[in-house]
Amino acid sequence: MAYLRFDGRVAIITGAGGGLGRSHALELARRGAHVLVNDLGGALDGSGSSMSAADRVVDEITSFGGVAVSNHDSVATSDGGQAIVQAALDAFGRVDVLVNNAGILRDKAFHKMDHTMIDSVIDVHLKGALYVSQPALALMREQRYGRIINTSSASGLFGNFGQANYGAAKAGLAGLTRVLSIEGASHGIKVNAIAPIASTRMTQDILGDLAVKVSPESVSPLVAYLAHEECSVTGHIYSVAGGRVARIFVAETRGVVLSENTAEAVRDNLSRIDELDAEGYHHPSSLDDETTIIAQALLNVS
Ligand SMILES: NC(=O)c1ccc[n+]([C@@H]2O[C@H](COP(=O)([O-])OP(=O)(O)OC[C@H]3O[C@@H](n4cnc5c(N)ncnc54)[C@H](O)[C@@H]3O)[C@@H](O)[C@H]2O)c1
């Protein structure tokens, strides 16, 4: 099997000054990509900034003969998103791959969370991905080729105490992935998401014995595949940690068409509505597909 190379390809990795983003940047650069290493260089809670994090990763890449430039704009504003994509264009003339990875944490039980904790986390994770993806997608549409990888999280897809802001943003990224995969399909653009677990400054206090098994480097091979021309999937979300990769998908039960549509009928049929019956699952590929499934259920009943 041919080794997956990125010669002639240009990748933007946001938040690549450390942790997972640094690992993705090194992986793609080793495989020949020209990499824009973006990082604001702030603390885990988003405070402060420093150019050194991104610059250090660029030094690492150039030390093994790779090609990279740094960028220190924030993903969290529309101007920042434009500037990041423009920096890649200025340095390398095109953009083939975007990995939306930048992130911060402001955890607190929801009833104690103030609005700055909500705004800052939504701004970096969710709006950040929108703001960088939009100018990148415009270029990808023109060249009729592109790969976008969003970084979601089990926190938003499955739920986690103390992360209402973060979980909501990360679930939003799953929705963004689905929508952009549909919009990009006719232009050679594939958009997928990962929900990683890795030992970084974000998780250093919570992983316990698992920490040694789940290096950031163990996540990057999946990102490299999803970023490659040979990637055959779009709109998918993958759980990835320590070399284990699994698909996460949104499914719905077979459902029940209520003969009498009342609150009491919902109560009386809830166990059938909720029933997890593997044979009867639907996993709609789009809103259109979901509408077709509903139409079939309703039209079959009448
Ligand atoms: N580590 C895990 O187990 C885990 C689990 C699920 C999701 N994630 C996600 O993976 C991504 C990477 O996280 P990590 O664990 O490597 O943590 P990290 O803190 O090491 O990396 C995040 C990087 O993003 C940068 N950043 C923050 N705000 C930015 C902004 N406005 N503009 C540009 N860069 C900014 C930070 O400076 C930092 O270098 C995040 O989106 C995180 O939510 C991580």
The ligand as an SDF file (V2000), in Angstrom:
LIG
                    3D

 44 48  0  0  0  0  0  0  0  0999 V2000
   -7.2220   16.3600   25.1510 N   0  0  0  0  0  0  0  0  0  0  0  0
   -8.3800   15.7230   25.0660 C   0  0  0  0  0  0  0  0  0  0  0  0
   -8.5730   14.6320   25.6380 O   0  0  0  0  0  0  0  0  0  0  0  0
   -9.4880   16.2920   24.2450 C   0  0  0  0  0  0  0  0  0  0  0  0
  -10.7280   15.6360   24.2650 C   0  0  0  0  0  0  0  0  0  0  0  0
  -11.7650   16.1060   23.4390 C   0  0  0  0  0  0  0  0  0  0  0  0
  -11.5360   17.2290   22.6590 C   0  0  0  0  0  0  0  0  0  0  0  0
  -10.3170   17.8700   22.7030 N   0  0  0  0  0  0  0  0  0  0  0  0
  -10.1540   19.0470   21.8600 C   0  0  0  0  0  0  0  0  0  0  0  0
   -8.9230   18.9560   21.1660 O   0  0  0  0  0  0  0  0  0  0  0  0
   -8.4630   20.2790   20.8600 C   0  0  0  0  0  0  0  0  0  0  0  0
   -7.0280   20.4310   21.2880 C   0  0  0  0  0  0  0  0  0  0  0  0
   -6.9650   20.3660   22.7070 O   0  0  0  0  0  0  0  0  0  0  0  0
   -5.6590   19.8890   23.5250 P   0  0  0  0  0  0  0  0  0  0  0  0
   -6.1160   18.8170   24.4400 O   0  0  0  0  0  0  0  0  0  0  0  0
   -4.5390   19.6520   22.5980 O   0  0  0  0  0  0  0  0  0  0  0  0
   -5.4200   21.1660   24.4470 O   0  0  0  0  0  0  0  0  0  0  0  0
   -4.3110   22.3410   24.3690 P   0  0  0  0  0  0  0  0  0  0  0  0
   -4.7210   23.3360   25.3860 O   0  0  0  0  0  0  0  0  0  0  0  0
   -2.9600   21.7300   24.4770 O   0  0  0  0  0  0  0  0  0  0  0  0
   -4.4630   22.9020   22.8930 O   0  0  0  0  0  0  0  0  0  0  0  0
   -5.3440   23.8920   22.5140 C   0  0  0  0  0  0  0  0  0  0  0  0
   -4.5680   24.9660   21.7860 C   0  0  0  0  0  0  0  0  0  0  0  0
   -5.4680   25.9280   21.2540 O   0  0  0  0  0  0  0  0  0  0  0  0
   -4.8710   27.1970   21.3930 C   0  0  0  0  0  0  0  0  0  0  0  0
   -5.8910   28.2520   21.3740 N   0  0  0  0  0  0  0  0  0  0  0  0
   -6.7780   28.5590   22.3510 C   0  0  0  0  0  0  0  0  0  0  0  0
   -7.5340   29.5920   21.9840 N   0  0  0  0  0  0  0  0  0  0  0  0
   -7.1490   29.9540   20.7370 C   0  0  0  0  0  0  0  0  0  0  0  0
   -7.5710   30.9410   19.8300 C   0  0  0  0  0  0  0  0  0  0  0  0
   -8.5640   31.7880   20.1350 N   0  0  0  0  0  0  0  0  0  0  0  0
   -6.9650   31.0310   18.6200 N   0  0  0  0  0  0  0  0  0  0  0  0
   -5.9570   30.1840   18.3050 C   0  0  0  0  0  0  0  0  0  0  0  0
   -5.4920   29.2100   19.1530 N   0  0  0  0  0  0  0  0  0  0  0  0
   -6.0860   29.1160   20.3470 C   0  0  0  0  0  0  0  0  0  0  0  0
   -4.1410   27.1210   22.7270 C   0  0  0  0  0  0  0  0  0  0  0  0
   -3.1420   28.1260   22.8440 O   0  0  0  0  0  0  0  0  0  0  0  0
   -3.6060   25.7030   22.7100 C   0  0  0  0  0  0  0  0  0  0  0  0
   -2.2810   25.6320   22.2020 O   0  0  0  0  0  0  0  0  0  0  0  0
   -9.4300   21.2290   21.5760 C   0  0  0  0  0  0  0  0  0  0  0  0
  -10.4150   21.6750   20.6650 O   0  0  0  0  0  0  0  0  0  0  0  0
  -10.0700   20.3470   22.6230 C   0  0  0  0  0  0  0  0  0  0  0  0
  -11.3160   20.8200   23.0380 O   0  0  0  0  0  0  0  0  0  0  0  0
   -9.3080   17.4280   23.4780 C   0  0  0  0  0  0  0  0  0  0  0  0
  1  2  1  0
  2  3  2  0
  2  4  1  0
  4  5  1  0
  4 44  2  0
  5  6  2  0
  6  7  1  0
  7  8  2  0
  8  9  1  0
  8 44  1  0
  9 10  1  0
  9 42  1  0
 10 11  1  0
 11 12  1  0
 11 40  1  0
 12 13  1  0
 13 14  1  0
 14 15  2  0
 14 16  1  0
 14 17  1  0
 17 18  1  0
 18 19  2  0
 18 20  1  0
 18 21  1  0
 21 22  1  0
 22 23  1  0
 23 24  1  0
 23 38  1  0
 24 25  1  0
 25 26  1  0
 25 36  1  0
 26 27  1  0
 26 35  1  0
 27 28  2  0
 28 29  1  0
 29 30  1  0
 29 35  2  0
 30 31  1  0
 30 32  2  0
 32 33  1  0
 33 34  2  0
 34 35  1  0
 36 37  1  0
 36 38  1  0
 38 39  1  0
 40 41  1  0
 40 42  1  0
 42 43  1  0
M  CHG  2   8   1  16  -1
M  END
$$$$
